[in-house]
Amino acid sequence: MRNAMHQQVAVVIVSYNTMGLLRRCLATLADCRLPLRVIVVDNCSPDGSAGMVRAEFPQVELIALDANVGFARGTNVGLAALDLRGPAAPYVLLLNPDTEVRPGAIEALVAFLDAHPRVGLVGPRLLNPDGSLQAAAFRFPTLMMTALDLFPPGEVLPGRLYNSWWHGRYPQEGGSAPFPIDHPLGACMLVRPAVINQVGGLDDAYFMYSEEIDWCWRIRGAGWAIWQVPQAEVVHVGGAATRQFRWKMLVALYRSRAQFVDRHATPWQRRAHRLVVRVGMLRAVLRSWRGFAQGRISREELRAHLLAYGRITRL
């Protein structure tokens, strides 16, 4: 078994236009007692993120791309810079720039992998900036989960379903004991090099969203377990980059979900998924028209809503 206090961890952070958050993220890594190799892959951020890393964190390896290639491809660029073969290969921490790693979190994740050789990937407990719990452990997507997203519990369906097993949640989340999951939220994931060597990196056909779900599907299919370790706590702002392009990212979200369903579902499940999404988009269109008629949204907002919902319907 490896000695956790001497295990090197390679941290790969893919950033886009989140300079202030990236600065705080990198600063929190200084509290880690393990040797870290930190790589920032910047997706051609126009806000000066790359220059900030060069000036303020000279120990960080910066890969400044000349285009925004998305999260999955950016992550694979970072992974390609690592030597993941041999006994000295590091554990790999995929970390979002809008996170703050609390002291001891990386050490707890590493210790768990050291103690459980058949666990291939672990995620931490995620917290909102106010310290409240953020959902970070999920089942693989199902048709019921899609329906609950589009017809929210408390509005159309019973509210008690929202945080239930039916919505892909784990009742253990919030407790103190580690537990097995299908996949974590992709904001922070520690993975063994042997897993990456076996299943490969992220599928860069996913530009944004669902790439960690697809990756974990392949990891689980290769026989590895995935767990959440609540003793490791990471603050996650969430959506810092994607909020800049709200409607474009909504379309990207449903496109990535459709990609996942097309790859991993049966034909009838694919048809049912598209039907539920189209009915959900029709409901969203009607809600937007009602909001416009009642003066709650502007004509420009209505147009943005309708364009996004129309594109999602055609996926």
N, C-alpha and C positions, 0 to 999 in steps of 0.2 A: 504493500500500500504506500502511496506517496505521502510524504510529510507535507501537510497543508500549508505550514508556515514557510515552506521553501518552494511552493508551486508557482511558477510563473503563469500569469494570465495575460493573454493578448486581448485588448479591448478595441473593438471596431465600432466607430461612431460614424454614421452617415448623416450629414447635415445639409440643410437647405434653408438659408435666409433666417436663421435663428441665432444670431450672433450673441445676444445677451444671455440667452438660455444656455448656449454651448459653453460660454465662459464659465458660468456657474457649475455646469456639469463637470467640466474638466477640473475645476477647483476642488470639487468634492472627492475626486479620485485620490487626492494627495493624502487623505486619511487612511488609505488602505495600507495594511502592514505587509502585503504580499508584493513581490516584484511585478510591476505592470509594464507592458509594452502597449502604448496607446497609439492607435492609428485613427486619424480623422480623414474621412473621404468627403470632400466638399463638392456638392453637385452644382458648381458654378453659381454660388450664391452672389447676388448683386449687393448684399449689405456689408461686405467687407469681412465676412467670417474667416476667410482664408488668411487675410492679412493679420487679423487679430490672433489667430493661432500661431502664426510665425513670430509675431512680436512678443506675445505674452506667455506662450508655452513652447519654448524652443526644444524641450525634451520630447514633445509630441511629434510623431511622424505625420506629415500632412501630404495627402494626395489630392491635389486640386484638379478636378475635371473641367473640361471646357464645355460641358453641356449637362443639363439635368437628366440623368439616365434613370432616375427612380431609385427607390430604396433597395430593392432586391439586387439589381445590377451593381449599385454602389457598394453594397455589402460584399458581393462577390469580388469586386476589385480589391477591397480590403483583405479578404481571405486569401487572395492570390499572392499577397505580399508576405504571407506567413509560410514557414516550413512546418507543416503539420504531420510529418512522418518521423518516426524514430522515437526513442524513449524520452527525449527531451521536449517533445512537442507540447506546446502550452494548451491549457484550456482556453476556450474562446468565449469572450463575453460580448454579445451584440447589445449595444446600448443606444437608446435614442438620445438626441441632444437636449431634449426637454425633460431630463431626469436629474435628480439629485440623489446620489448614492449615500445612504446613511452609514456612519462608521460601523464596521464589522459585517456589512452586508455581503461583500464579495467573499470574505473569509468564510462566512456561513455557507454560501453556495458551494465553494470549493470543498469544504469539509464534508458536505453531504455527498458530493460526487465521489470523493475519496472513500467514503464509508459504504457506498452502494454501487458496486461495479457494473450492475446491469441497468442502472439509470443513466440514460444518455444525455438528457437535457433537464435543466431545472430553471424555474422562474422564482422571483422573490414575491413577497407581499408588496403590492403597490398601494401608495397612499396619495390622496389628493393634496394639493398645497395647504389646505386647512387641517391636514392630519387625519381626515376621515378615510375610511377604507374605500379603495377603488377596485371594482371587479377586475380580476386578473387571471382567473382560472375558468376554463370553458370546456364544454364538450364539443366534439366536431359538429359542424352545422347540420341541421335537420330541417325538414319542411315546416315542422311546428315552430322552430325558432324564427324562420323567415316570416311566418304568419304573425307571430307575436311582435316582431319588429314593425310590420306594416299596419297591424291593427292593435295598437298598444293596449296592454292590460290596464284596466281602470277607465279606458275610453270605450273600447269595443268588447274586450274580453275581461274576465275577472282579474282584478288587480293583484291578487295573491300569486298569479302565475309568473309575474315579472322576474322575481329572483328565485324561481323554482328550477328544479331539474329539467322541466319541460322547456325552459328558456336557456338551457345550456349551462346553468350555474351549478356550483357545488355548495351544498349546505355546510361543508366543513370550513369554507372560507370565513375567516374571522376568528377561527380557533387558533390554538398554539401548536398543534401537531402537524408535521408535514403530511401531505396526502397525494396520491397519484391523480393525474389529470390527463385529459386528451391534449390540451395545448394551453400555453400561457398567452397573455397579451404580449405582443412582440416588442414592447418597450425595453425589456431587459431579459436576456436569456443566456445562461451559461451552458456551453455544450462541449462534450469531449471531442478531441481531434479525431479519435477513431470513428465517431459518428459521421463527421464531415467526410472523412476518407471513404466511408462505406456508401453514404447516400448522396454525396455531393453537396454543393451549396444551395442557396435559395434559387428558385426557378425565376429567372429574370423576365419570363413572359408576363409576370405580374409586375406592373409598373408601381402600383401602390395598393396596399391592403391585401389580405388573405395569403400573402406569401409565407408568413409564419405558420398559418394553418396547414397549407400544402406541405411545408417542410416537416412539420410534426407528424402529419399523416404518413409521410414516407419513413420518418424515423420510427414511429410505432410499428409500421409494416415491416421494418427490418429487425424487429424484435427487441428494441430498446424501450425502457419505461421513461415516462416524463412525470415530474413531480413539482409541486409548489413547496417552498421552504419558507414558512412565515417568519422565522427568526431573521431572515434577510429582508430588510425594509428599504424601499426605494420610492422617493417622491416622484410622481409623474404629472406634469402639467397637462399633457394630452392635447393633440390637435394643433400644436403651435405652428407647424408649417402648413398643414392642410386648411386651416381657417382662412388663410390668405386667398384661397381659391375655392370658396365654399361649394358652389354648385358644380364646378368642374370635378371636385373631389367626391361629391355625392354620386355623380355618374361613374367615376372611377371605382367607387366602392361597389356599386351594383355590377359593374363590368367584371370586377375581380371575383365576386360571388358567383356570377354566371360561369366564369372560367373554372372555378373549383367544382361546381356542380357538373359541368360538362365532362370533367376529367374523372370524377370519382363516383358519380351517381348512376343509377340504372336509367334506361330510357323513360320509364313512366315517371320516375322521380324528376327527371329533367323537364318533362312536359308539365308536371304539377308545379314545379318551381316557377316556371315562366308564367303559368296561369295565375298563381298567387301574386306574383310581382305585378302583373298587368292590372289585376283587380285593385291591388294596393295603390298603383299609380293613378288609376281612375279616381279612387277616393281622394288622393292627394290633390288632383286637378280640381275636383269639386270643392274641396276645402279652400284652395287658393282663390277660386272665383268668388266664393262666399266672403273671404277675407277682403278681396278687392271691393266687392259690392258694399261691404260694411265700413270701408275706409280704413281698414287695419293694415293694408299693404298698398304700395303705390303701383302705378301702371308698369313701371320699370321692374319692380320686384315680381309682379305677376308674370311678366314676360320671361324673366329668368327662371321662375318656377316651372312654367309650361315648357320651356325649351329643355330643361333638365329632365322633367318627367317624361317628355316625349322621347328623348334619347334613351332613357332607361327602358321604356316600353319596347323599343326596337332592338334591344340587345338580344 
